[in-house]
Amino acid sequence: MIGFSGGARSRLRICLAASGGGHVRQLLDLERVWSAHDHFFITEDTALAHSIAGAHRTYFIPHFALGQARLGRPLRMLTGAIRSLFASARVVIRERPQVVITTGAGAVFFVVLWARLLGARVILIESFARFSNVSAFARIAGRLAHHRIVQSAGLSALWPDAAVFDPLRILDEERPSKSPLLFATVGATLPFDRLVAAVAELKANGAITETVFVQTGEGGLAPDGIETVETLPFEAMLERLRRSDIVVCHGGTGSMITALRMGCRVVVMPRQFELGEHYDNHQSEITQAFVERGLIAVANSADELSVALATVRARPALTSTTDLSAMMDHLDALLGGASGEPRGLAAEAVSG
């Protein structure tokens, strides 16, 4: 058992568990907390995950989600769940984490379950994408959690025992220098041909005059006359964002926040469950919250995209970020703090 020696802070073995895309990016933003401990990641096999694996101990597990059944693919969901059950067990038994910090979603449910059964303490951070309803992952895995955190006051009525932090901040700073580039990205997990086709149509008819580069997702639509790539390493994506004036993306929190941090003008096309593009309609929920703060424009078709692009071109670009300092202070206290006194989960590790 890891304890305290000579007044130094206890080092816990922490499992950082999240599916691909925005979920695992939220964990990366908490580096100040977990970097002080013996840590490892469990996530899905994505370009971002491979970037993480270059710097941290990382394990890949199969993708599965309850939404696959809602989209008419129950066998795929069941197969993925069985594979994830055993893959998660192998990693958790090998590593024996004392604490799990998870931002969801389905792919890491069995990580949380196995770790809890083997005595780990669980901290569940509900996705930043949830403003009015908790996710299916949080409803199920929340019962296994010792500490729960939400990122919208609207969820406090549903989880009255959860700590509440709203991290979104608009920055008063000069926008970085940009080039006449439009970067379209569909995210790390699923193709999104409706978005790609809309961008290609507007480029072909001259409504988009900027140079266009599109990240399509694996197996996604790759129109002629436009530079495309299925996946990008995270650092390569950041480099594109640094130079791009406009970003057109799906409604994933990771894509939106990363683009806004880079001072890009952002247009979002939310994935729709009814069109088989995602497992539910939570992207519409979060994009509406961003629209209300004046951070993005939204489009659902090529015609709406043309209008949205004119809107963002005509108004000053806002730089925004997520300020997680208060949440990290809370997590630091749960993990034992920096004072050298056994507190929170570190104290439980010492006594357990």
DADA-V974687 format. One line per field, one symbol per residue. ss: DSSP state (~ for helix, > for strand, _ for the rest). phi: phi as a letter, one per 30 degrees, with the letter a starting at -180 (. if undefined). burial: # if it has 24 or more other ideal C-beta (glycine too) atoms within 12 Angstrom, else .. A space follows every 10 residues. Layout:
# DADA-V974687
ss=???
phi=???
burial=???
This chain:
# DADA-V974687
ss=__________ __>>>>>>__ _~~~~~~~__ ~~~~___>>> >>>___~~~~ ~~~____>>> ______~~~~ ___~~~~~~~ ~~~~~~~~~~ ~~~~~___>> >>>>_~~~~~ ~~~~~~~___ >>>>>_____ _____~~~~~ ~~~~__>>>> __~~~_____ __>>___>>> >_______>> >>>>>_____ __~~~~~~~~ ~~~~______ >>>>>_____ ______>>>_ ___~~~~~~~ ~~~>>>>>>_ __~~~~~~~~ ~___>>>>__ __~~~_____ _~~~~~~~~~ ~~____>>__ _~~~~~~~~~ ~~~~____>> >>__~~~~~~ ~~~~______ ___~~~~~~~ ~_
phi=.dbcbiiddd cccccccadd iddddddddc eeddddcdba cbaddbdddd ddddbbdbbc bddaaedddd cibddddddd ddddeddddd ddddchdcbc cbciceeced dddddddcjd cccccdeddc cbbdddeddd dedcddbbbb caddcdddbd cddcbcddbc ccbddddbcd bcccbcjccb dadddddddd ddddcidccd dcbbccidid ebddibdbbd bbeedddddd decddbbcbd dddddddddd ddiddccccd dcddcicada cddddddddd ddcicbcbbb addddddddd ddddcddccb acccdddddd dddddkicdi cdbhdddddd dd
burial=.#......## ########## ########## ..##..#.## ########## ##...##### ########.. ......#..# #..##.###. ##..###### ########## ######.#.# ########## #..######. ##.####### ##..#...#. .####.##.. .......#.. ########## ########## ###...##.# .#######.# ##...#.##. ##.#..##.# ########## ########## ########## ##....#### #######.## #...###### .#.###.##. .##...#### ##.#..##.# ##.####... .#.######. ..
